[in-house]
């Protein structure tokens, strides 16, 4: 996943299911299940669902949200500059 896709995933979902965890980590289902169980073990409260709170997953995986925002913004600006340069050439 690129920065933009990662940012979209973590910002649009409150809960992280196993498929989301697989996408975020790039790991197989069995490895993602192990990570999910480790995260559940670290919580000081019980969760009565298979999904995890997205903010807990972000913290556990040490995802730098500000960095993702900066990279995504830079990419948008670069795309706009490329479009402008293409228009100038014609």
N, C-alpha and C positions, 0 to 999 in steps of 0.2 A: 504494500500500500504506500502511496505517496503521502506527502504531508497534508495536502488538501483533502484527500479521502479520509485520512485518519482524523483530522479535525472535524470533518462533517459527521463521522461516526460517533465520536465522543461528545459532540455538542448537541446532537439530535436525540440521543437516547439517555434515559434516566437509569435504566437497568441494562446490564451487560449479560447477554446469554452466551452459551458456549461457542456459537458460531462467530459472534463478535470477538470473543477472546482469541479464537483461532486466527481471525484476521489481524488483530492487533499484535499478536506475538509471532505470527507466521509459523506456528507449530501445528502438529497433528492433533486430532481430536483427543487421543489418549494423553498427550502431554498437556494440552489445555485443561483437561479434566483434573490432572494432578495439580496444576497451578490454581484452578478454582478451589480445590479442596484446601490447599495451603492458605489461600486468602481467607477462606471461611474460618480456618483454625486460628488465624491471627485476630479475628474480630472479637470485640468484647461483648457482643450481643448476638442473638440468634436470628438467622434468616430462615423463614419457612418457605423458601422458594429456591429453585435451582439457579436463578439469576442472581447477580451481584450488583450492588450499587455502582454505577459507572465511576463516581468520584473515588471510591475505594480502589477500583481497578487502576485508575489513572495514577493514584498514589503508589500502589504496589509496583506497577510497571515503570514508575518514575518517568512518566510521559511529560515532557516540557511543553505545555499548552502555549505559552507565550512564543516559544521558538516556532511552533507549528503555525501560529498566526502570522508571524513575521515572514516566514518562508512563503506562505500562501499569498500574502500581500505583495511581496516582491515579485512573485510569479505573475500576478495579475497586472502589475505595473509593466513588467517586461513584455507581456502579451500586448498591452496597449501601445507600447513603444514600437513593437514590431509591426503592428497594424499601421501605425502612423508612418513608419519608414517605408512600408510597401506602397502606401498611397502616394508618397513623395516621388517614388521611382517612376510612377506612371504618369 
